[in-house]
Structures are given as structure tokens and as C-alpha cells.
């Protein structure tokens, strides 16, 4: 499905990154629930925004957010600054 046929969030560069992440999730790397959610978003059955608000997929997002918070708490300010720079570079590359 083309980018025009699915609803992603943010500006075009962010949408390209979201699509790549959803395609990775669709492989099952993060479990069956994330695989199903990514497949539904990529097929256009549900928008990413609606998936985020859906009770069906709340565990996918809650678990990911919990792991992110735990990871962030363990990082030094320098490591967080480096991660932010990597994110900015990824967005720049996607432009």
C-alpha cells in the first residue's frame, strides 16, 4: 500500500520513518500483537492514531512506553544527547 493510502502522523520525513518501523514490526520482531497492529495500519484497516487509541492495541503501546521509560532512566545525559542526535540525523536523512 502506498503512503498516500495509509494515515501516518507528522511531516513526510517522520511518516517515512514510521512506515519503516511499522514494516519492521510486521515481521514479528516485537511479538504477535505488534505484528498484527503494524499489519492493520499498513493495510489501511486502521490509522496509526486510531491504533494508538484502541483498546485492542493498548498493550503494544503501553509495553513499549514502559520499556522506553526504563531505558531512558538508565542513560547518562551524554547518552541521551547522542540518541537525540541520532534521531535528528535520521529525520534529516529521511527528508
Phi and psi in degrees as GROMACS dihedral restraints (atoms count N, CA, C in turn):
[ dihedral_restraints ]
;  ai    aj    ak    al  type     phi  dphi    fc
    3     4     5     6     1   -78.5    20    10
    4     5     6     7     1   162.2    20    10
    6     7     8     9     1   -59.8    20    10
    7     8     9    10     1   -29.8    20    10
    9    10    11    12     1   -71.2    20    10
   10    11    12    13     1   -18.5    20    10
   12    13    14    15     1   -95.3    20    10
   13    14    15    16     1   -10.5    20    10
   15    16    17    18     1  -119.7    20    10
   16    17    18    19     1   149.7    20    10
   18    19    20    21     1   -97.3    20    10
   19    20    21    22     1   110.7    20    10
   21    22    23    24     1  -110.7    20    10
   22    23    24    25     1   172.4    20    10
   24    25    26    27     1  -107.1    20    10
   25    26    27    28     1   147.4    20    10
   27    28    29    30     1    90.8    20    10
   28    29    30    31     1  -168.9    20    10
   30    31    32    33     1   -78.8    20    10
   31    32    33    34     1   168.7    20    10
   33    34    35    36     1   -53.8    20    10
   34    35    36    37     1   -41.3    20    10
   36    37    38    39     1   -63.1    20    10
   37    38    39    40     1   -41.3    20    10
   39    40    41    42     1   -65.9    20    10
   40    41    42    43     1   -37.4    20    10
   42    43    44    45     1   -65.0    20    10
   43    44    45    46     1   -38.3    20    10
   45    46    47    48     1   -63.6    20    10
   46    47    48    49     1   -40.7    20    10
   48    49    50    51     1   -67.3    20    10
   49    50    51    52     1   -41.9    20    10
   51    52    53    54     1   -58.7    20    10
   52    53    54    55     1   -42.9    20    10
   54    55    56    57     1   -61.5    20    10
   55    56    57    58     1   -45.1    20    10
   57    58    59    60     1   -61.6    20    10
   58    59    60    61     1   -40.7    20    10
   60    61    62    63     1   -66.4    20    10
   61    62    63    64     1   -41.8    20    10
   63    64    65    66     1   -63.5    20    10
   64    65    66    67     1   -39.5    20    10
   66    67    68    69     1   -64.0    20    10
   67    68    69    70     1   -37.3    20    10
   69    70    71    72     1   -66.4    20    10
   70    71    72    73     1   -43.8    20    10
   72    73    74    75     1   -62.5    20    10
   73    74    75    76     1   -34.1    20    10
   75    76    77    78     1   -64.6    20    10
   76    77    78    79     1   -16.9    20    10
   78    79    80    81     1   -77.3    20    10
   79    80    81    82     1   -13.2    20    10
   81    82    83    84     1    96.1    20    10
   82    83    84    85     1     5.9    20    10
   84    85    86    87     1   -59.2    20    10
   85    86    87    88     1   -27.5    20    10
   87    88    89    90     1  -110.8    20    10
   88    89    90    91     1    16.4    20    10
   90    91    92    93     1   105.5    20    10
   91    92    93    94     1   167.1    20    10
   93    94    95    96     1   -67.2    20    10
   94    95    96    97     1   -37.6    20    10
   96    97    98    99     1   -64.7    20    10
   97    98    99   100     1   -44.0    20    10
   99   100   101   102     1   -66.3    20    10
  100   101   102   103     1   -37.4    20    10
  102   103   104   105     1   -61.0    20    10
  103   104   105   106     1   -46.8    20    10
  105   106   107   108     1   -63.3    20    10
  106   107   108   109     1   -44.7    20    10
  108   109   110   111     1   -61.3    20    10
  109   110   111   112     1   -47.7    20    10
  111   112   113   114     1   -61.9    20    10
  112   113   114   115     1   -42.0    20    10
  114   115   116   117     1   -61.9    20    10
  115   116   117   118     1   -41.8    20    10
  117   118   119   120     1   -64.8    20    10
  118   119   120   121     1   -40.8    20    10
  120   121   122   123     1   -68.0    20    10
  121   122   123   124     1   -46.7    20    10
  123   124   125   126     1   -67.2    20    10
  124   125   126   127     1   -27.0    20    10
  126   127   128   129     1   -83.2    20    10
  127   128   129   130     1   -10.6    20    10
  129   130   131   132     1    86.6    20    10
  130   131   132   133     1     6.8    20    10
  132   133   134   135     1   -68.5    20    10
  133   134   135   136     1   -26.2    20    10
  135   136   137   138     1  -151.8    20    10
  136   137   138   139     1   146.6    20    10
  138   139   140   141     1   -79.9    20    10
  139   140   141   142     1   159.5    20    10
  141   142   143   144     1   -60.8    20    10
  142   143   144   145     1   -41.0    20    10
  144   145   146   147     1   -59.8    20    10
  145   146   147   148     1   -46.6    20    10
  147   148   149   150     1   -66.7    20    10
  148   149   150   151     1   -36.4    20    10
  150   151   152   153     1   -62.6    20    10
  151   152   153   154     1   -39.6    20    10
  153   154   155   156     1   -64.6    20    10
  154   155   156   157     1   -30.4    20    10
  156   157   158   159     1   -93.2    20    10
  157   158   159   160     1    -7.6    20    10
  159   160   161   162     1   -78.0    20    10
  160   161   162   163     1   135.5    20    10
  162   163   164   165     1   -63.0    20    10
  163   164   165   166     1   -29.8    20    10
  165   166   167   168     1   -62.4    20    10
  166   167   168   169     1   -33.4    20    10
  168   169   170   171     1  -113.0    20    10
  169   170   171   172     1     9.6    20    10
  171   172   173   174     1   -59.6    20    10
  172   173   174   175     1   -35.6    20    10
  174   175   176   177     1   -65.5    20    10
  175   176   177   178     1   -34.2    20    10
  177   178   179   180     1   -60.1    20    10
  178   179   180   181     1   -49.7    20    10
  180   181   182   183     1   -75.0    20    10
  181   182   183   184     1   -38.7    20    10
  183   184   185   186     1   -63.6    20    10
  184   185   186   187     1   -43.7    20    10
  186   187   188   189     1   -64.6    20    10
  187   188   189   190     1   -42.4    20    10
  189   190   191   192     1   -64.1    20    10
  190   191   192   193     1   -42.6    20    10
  192   193   194   195     1   -65.1    20    10
  193   194   195   196     1   -41.6    20    10
  195   196   197   198     1   -61.1    20    10
  196   197   198   199     1   -44.4    20    10
  198   199   200   201     1   -64.4    20    10
  199   200   201   202     1   -38.0    20    10
  201   202   203   204     1   -62.6    20    10
  202   203   204   205     1   -46.1    20    10
  204   205   206   207     1   -61.4    20    10
  205   206   207   208     1   -41.8    20    10
  207   208   209   210     1   -64.6    20    10
  208   209   210   211     1   -43.9    20    10
  210   211   212   213     1   -61.7    20    10
  211   212   213   214     1   -47.0    20    10
  213   214   215   216     1   -60.6    20    10
  214   215   216   217     1   -39.5    20    10
  216   217   218   219     1   -64.4    20    10
  217   218   219   220     1   -23.4    20    10
  219   220   221   222     1   -91.7    20    10
  220   221   222   223     1    -3.7    20    10
  222   223   224   225     1   -93.7    20    10
  223   224   225   226     1   145.9    20    10
  225   226   227   228     1   -77.2    20    10
  226   227   228   229     1   161.6    20    10
  228   229   230   231     1   -56.4    20    10
  229   230   231   232     1   -35.7    20    10
  231   232   233   234     1   -66.5    20    10
  232   233   234   235     1   -42.7    20    10
  234   235   236   237     1   -65.7    20    10
  235   236   237   238     1   -37.7    20    10
  237   238   239   240     1   -66.6    20    10
  238   239   240   241     1   -39.4    20    10
  240   241   242   243     1   -64.2    20    10
  241   242   243   244     1   -40.0    20    10
  243   244   245   246     1   -65.5    20    10
  244   245   246   247     1   -42.5    20    10
  246   247   248   249     1   -62.5    20    10
  247   248   249   250     1   -40.2    20    10
  249   250   251   252     1   -63.8    20    10
  250   251   252   253     1   -40.2    20    10
  252   253   254   255     1   -64.6    20    10
  253   254   255   256     1   -41.1    20    10
  255   256   257   258     1   -61.1    20    10
  256   257   258   259     1   -42.4    20    10
  258   259   260   261     1   -62.9    20    10
  259   260   261   262     1   -44.4    20    10
  261   262   263   264     1   -61.6    20    10
  262   263   264   265     1   -42.1    20    10
  264   265   266   267     1   -64.3    20    10
  265   266   267   268     1   -38.5    20    10
  267   268   269   270     1   -62.9    20    10
  268   269   270   271     1   -41.8    20    10
  270   271   272   273     1   -65.2    20    10
  271   272   273   274     1   -41.9    20    10
  273   274   275   276     1   -61.5    20    10
  274   275   276   277     1   -41.9    20    10
  276   277   278   279     1   -65.9    20    10
  277   278   279   280     1   -29.9    20    10
  279   280   281   282     1   -81.3    20    10
  280   281   282   283     1   -14.1    20    10
